[in-house]
């Protein structure tokens, strides 16, 4: 959309990012999740993106490392989330721009896949499919139908894998 810029988070953006998530989720659980992820080895500063409109931060998406395990084999993939847009700006396509930019950034950094817990009908627009397509399960207590994934490298997810989200996510789900 016109007038929206997506860029990497800067330290000076943290308070505005917190406001975005508090207004979108009507609480501070996601703020706590983001804060604890920033302090962990799962956090990658280049994959925390903000959307600006008229010099104001109106959206944020975070990609962080999660472990993908299939039998004895494992690798790091990414989890998308939390992602939020200020409710008054939600009609501008900001969330879509953030997801597209996140997928592009993950691809550029060479990651094989992204998993997301959220509204499957929204994420399917960007190439995500139900995680059950690959027989994927995760350690979070969420219904399987709200877990989606996308392979950035064909064949990366194989079948019957397990996604292990860091313990920080358990406080939100």
Secondary structure by P-SEA (a helix, b strand, c coil): cccbbbbcccccaaaaaaaaaaaaccccaaaaaaaaaaaccccccccbbbbbcccccccbbbbbbbbbbcccbbbbbbbbccccccccccccaaaaaaaaaaaaaaaaacccccccccccccccccccccccccccccccccccccbbbbbccccccccbbbbbccccccccc
